Amino acid sequence: MDESKLIEQLKAVSFPTLGHFLEEGFADSQLRAMVPNVKVVGRALTLKLVGADAIAVNQALALIKPGDVLVIDTGGDYRHAPVGAVTSCAARCAGAVGIVVDGAVTDLLELRESGLPVFARGTSLLTTKLHGRGDSQINQPIQCAGVTVNPGDLVLADDNGVLFLDWSTAASVIEQALASDRAEPRLLERLRSGEPVAQVLKV
């Protein structure tokens, strides 16, 4: 598999089109784009965050490589925000292409100004603390919004939602999805021209 080619193909495809060909890997629809008008294709750097520990977040940030997406499993803690203006800036400067938090974020206006795509369930004023507990886990399998995410998995995200895929699954559907995208403008054109719906959509 040519990984660089697959990444370029994924950048070109409409992510909802993948939803025609896949059933698994889609994050809970409560995960939303906090920074609008974005499209992300990257590799998961996973963090299982325990006890709202900001030190663990910083340790994960230090491991980011260009093209990574920091994916945070908060263990169901939707109150403490592990990501804000400084976290987003540090991730962006390290080469991250996005952040996904199964929970809350803070500094919403600053996040939007920075432009780094961030996905979360919502916002909070309550933030993580510098505990240094030592029991969080980096680059281990995690749960994020109902999906098991492994380190290095593909993270696809836009204003419609978030999708986690292993590379072989992505490779198995990408050609079909791109073909569907290429066919769509003609379908829309036929509908707008007044052609019967049953004829266009083959009911």
C-alpha positions in Angstrom: 0.0 0.0 0.0 1.3 3.4 -1.0 0.5 5.4 2.2 1.3 8.8 0.7 -1.0 8.1 -2.3 -3.8 7.0 0.0 -3.5 10.1 2.1 -3.7 12.3 -1.0 -6.8 10.3 -2.1 -8.4 10.7 1.3 -7.8 14.4 1.2 -9.6 14.5 -2.1 -12.7 12.4 -1.2 -15.8 13.7 0.4 -15.9 12.1 3.9 -19.7 11.6 3.9 -19.2 9.6 0.7 -17.2 7.1 2.8 -20.4 6.7 4.9 -22.0 5.0 1.9 -19.5 2.2 2.0 -18.6 1.8 5.7 -20.5 1.2 8.9 -17.8 1.2 11.6 -15.3 3.8 12.8 -17.7 6.7 13.0 -17.5 8.8 16.2 -20.5 9.7 18.1 -22.3 12.6 16.4 -21.9 14.7 19.5 -18.3 15.3 18.5 -18.3 18.6 16.7 -15.9 20.8 14.8 -15.0 23.6 17.2 -13.1 25.4 14.4 -15.3 25.6 11.4 -14.6 25.0 7.7 -11.9 22.4 8.2 -10.9 19.0 6.8 -8.4 16.7 8.5 -6.5 13.6 7.3 -3.8 12.5 9.8 -2.5 9.7 12.0 -3.7 9.2 15.6 -1.4 9.9 18.5 -3.5 8.6 21.3 -3.8 9.7 24.9 -5.9 8.0 27.6 -6.2 10.8 30.1 -6.7 9.9 33.8 -7.6 12.3 36.5 -7.7 15.5 34.4 -3.9 15.6 34.4 -2.4 18.4 32.3 1.1 17.0 32.7 0.0 13.9 30.7 -1.3 16.2 27.9 2.0 18.0 27.8 3.9 14.7 27.6 1.7 13.7 24.6 2.3 17.0 23.0 6.0 16.5 23.2 5.7 13.3 21.1 3.8 14.8 18.2 5.2 14.4 14.8 4.2 16.2 11.6 0.9 14.8 10.3 -0.3 13.6 13.7 -3.8 14.1 15.2 -3.8 14.1 19.0 -6.8 12.0 20.0 -7.8 12.2 23.7 -9.9 9.7 25.6 -11.0 11.5 28.8 -12.5 8.4 30.3 -15.9 10.0 30.3 -14.8 13.2 32.0 -16.7 15.8 29.9 -16.3 18.5 32.5 -12.5 19.2 32.5 -11.1 20.7 29.3 -7.7 19.2 28.5 -7.2 21.5 25.4 -7.1 25.2 25.1 -5.1 28.0 23.5 -1.6 26.9 24.7 -2.3 23.2 23.9 -3.5 24.0 20.4 -0.5 26.3 19.7 2.0 23.6 21.0 0.3 20.9 18.8 0.3 23.1 15.7 3.9 24.1 16.2 4.9 20.5 16.5 3.2 19.7 13.2 -0.1 18.3 14.3 -2.9 18.6 11.8 -5.7 18.4 14.4 -6.9 17.5 17.9 -9.9 15.3 18.8 -11.1 15.4 22.4 -13.8 13.0 23.6 -14.9 15.7 26.0 -14.7 19.5 26.4 -12.2 22.2 25.3 -11.7 25.7 26.4 -10.5 29.1 24.9 -12.9 28.7 22.0 -12.2 32.1 20.4 -8.5 31.5 20.6 -8.8 28.1 19.1 -10.7 29.5 16.1 -8.1 32.3 15.7 -5.3 29.7 15.6 -7.0 27.7 12.9 -5.8 24.2 14.0 -8.8 21.9 13.6 -10.2 20.9 17.0 -13.1 18.5 17.6 -14.9 18.0 20.9 -18.2 17.6 22.5 -18.4 21.1 23.8 -16.6 23.8 25.8 -15.9 24.3 29.5 -14.3 26.8 31.8 -13.1 24.0 34.1 -9.6 22.8 33.0 -7.1 20.1 33.7 -4.5 20.6 36.5 -0.8 20.0 36.8 -1.2 16.8 38.8 1.6 14.7 37.4 -0.2 11.5 38.5 1.7 9.2 36.1 -1.2 6.8 35.3 -2.3 8.3 31.9 -1.3 6.3 28.8 0.2 7.5 25.6 0.1 5.6 22.3 -2.1 2.7 23.6 -5.5 1.7 22.2 -8.2 4.1 23.5 -11.9 4.6 23.3 -13.0 7.9 21.6 -16.7 8.7 21.2 -17.7 5.0 20.8 -14.8 3.9 18.6 -11.6 2.0 19.5 -8.7 4.0 18.2 -5.2 2.5 17.8 -2.0 4.5 17.6 -1.3 5.3 13.9 -4.9 4.8 12.8 -6.2 7.3 10.2 -8.2 10.2 11.6 -10.6 11.8 9.1 -12.6 14.7 10.3 -14.5 17.7 8.9 -17.5 19.8 9.8 -19.8 16.8 9.5 -18.0 14.6 12.0 -15.0 12.3 12.8 -14.1 8.9 11.4 -11.3 6.6 12.6 -10.0 4.0 10.1 -7.2 1.4 9.9 -5.2 1.8 6.7 -6.4 -1.4 5.0 -10.0 -0.5 5.5 -9.4 3.0 4.0 -7.6 1.5 1.1 -10.4 -1.0 0.4 -13.1 1.7 -0.2 -11.2 4.8 -1.4 -11.5 4.0 -5.2 -15.3 3.3 -4.9 -15.8 6.5 -2.9 -13.9 8.6 -5.3 -15.9 7.2 -8.2 -19.1 8.0 -6.4 -17.9 11.6 -5.9 -17.1 11.9 -9.6 -20.6 10.7 -10.5 -22.4 13.1 -8.1 -22.3 16.4 -10.0 -24.0 14.7 -13.0 -26.8 13.4 -10.7 -27.3 16.8 -9.3 -27.4 18.4 -12.7 -30.1 15.9 -13.9 -32.2 16.6 -10.8 -32.0 20.3 -11.2 -32.9 20.1 -14.9 -36.2 18.5 -13.9 -35.5 14.9 -14.7 -37.8 12.7 -12.6 -36.4 11.6 -9.3 -37.3 8.0 -9.8 -35.4 8.0 -13.1 -32.3 9.7 -11.7 -32.0 7.8 -8.5 -33.2 4.5 -10.1 -36.0 3.9 -7.6 
